[in-house]
Amino acid sequence: MIVIGELINGMYKDVARAVANREADIIQHLALEQVKDGASMLDVNMGPYSKDPVRDMRWLVETIQAVIEVPLSLDSTKADVIEEGLKIARKRAVINSTSADPERMDIIFGLAKRYNAQVIGLTMDKSGVPNSKASRLELAQTIVAKAIECGINTEDLYLDPLLLPLNVAQPQAAEVLESIHEFRLLCNPAPQVVFGLSNLTQGIKSRSLINRTFLTMAVANGLTAVILDPLDKKLMDALITAELLLNKNIYCDSFLDAYRKK
Amino acid sequence: MAIELVKERYNNAINIVEIGSPGVSMIKVGGETALPFLFKEGGMPYAPVTALEILDGEPEDWPDTLRKPFGDAIKDPVRWAKAAVEKFGTKILCVRLQSVHPDYGNRSSEESVSVLKAIAREVKVPLIVIGCGDDDKDNDLLPKASQALKGKNCLFGIAVQENYKTLTATCLADGHSIISESPIDVNIAKQVNILISDMSFDPKRIVMHTTMTALGYGMEYVYSIMERARLAAFMGDKMLSMPFILFVGQETWKVKEAKESGARQGVNWEIATSVSMLQAGADILVVRHPDSAKAVTDYIKDMMKEANK
């Protein structure tokens, strides 16, 4: 499982403040903690309050890479911001993200090709987030076709079926679960399937319980990557256990400890 | 139409373990990146090795077949060790401190360790040192043995799930590598490795003994456990990425048909078992008869020729 740590995000006030005031130690601490607790990749997002996102992206990537070399998920809606990160990323990066809109895909896949990056493709377009498995699948197919046309290897493509908050769109959780399985069958080599887990529980109680329950179900359905809070120990324990039950790792009494020694 | 071979590629290698002192004599084992001898899929940077096994006293229950090649020297562990190294050319020697066992002489740890020290003085090959197999006795014996050979980078055994702390601590203090043992159980094999490494012991200094049986006694099951551990290691499981050691001699010469059916049958039994274990991924084979050691070493040489093609 590819675990992408979500905590370096300008949506969080302390991160936004750290970026604005160039407080490197706060960002570096978050980067190190997430990797220590199991993140194999870190998401980097300036958030909506950044006044100069291009410079902020450069500062964030440099700040993180000063203490740890880990692949980054460069998370922005703006292509120039993503490109600034791609220019200086030392490990192979993931572009987070493109939608299924043709113009957006042209730009993002072009960047991916130029910088040998991987890409997250969101199954949404100008008309918004789909509300059924069928429409998710249709958009996923559009993204896969375009990626192949642009010369992107399909195993470097992460399809995101987009989770919606449970209290807003409850039926969508089951639709997403089924989509994961279908996405994996779209092409060969199979694409990665990823989602941002926290979206499921925006603004609702019992977040941690719901997140980890859903995550284990998604893992069983074929999820290969996930954006989450790796500092949530119970969540990480559930993820490790789910993979164990799928026979991805050999059992031993200290299986949680063993996984973390990897 | 040409047939294209399907080749597996893995992204993790087996650890390389060094035994012995640099400048004097050192053996390296491990480092594989594919299943045994599949050189088109990956490498075996270090050839598997055979080690002759001797005891710290005259063996009470070894058959004549095993005693004969060593002649009178078998009555004196130091001469026995010298014969194993100088006459029979073993590149690594296994000394089992059996005489401390309550059923095999019940000698004091001090007596046994003084024999071990004399052996270490006389032979210049790396040593594998094994306790007597009685937990209480070993917890007194092995720290003394380890201290006596401090800095010589030996391979000490045996640590098991129920008794690993004393040996781990002493190997850590004296700079030795360690053998972790499990009862033909991949889950416990992994667990013992974790327990040992949780004591700040470098996992790259562990050699695994997954336990074995001789030909005819369920060796196929041993093979399947070793294969499962190896494949998991290649897929990235660091707690199973250790080289394997196998005590072939100990198991073979328990077998009635091997012991009592004349000179060659036991030797052949030991060779057949060793060769099968090599195909399962063995890195160190501990055997008792010099003829089997030679035959297995020749077999390894033959197999390794393919590596350079």
Interface residues (C-beta under 8 A of the other chain):
Chain A: N249 I250 Y251 C252 D253 S254 D257 A258 K261 K262
Chain B: V186 N187 I188 K190 Q191 I194 L195 S197 D198 P203 R228 A229 A232 G236 D237 K238 M239 L240
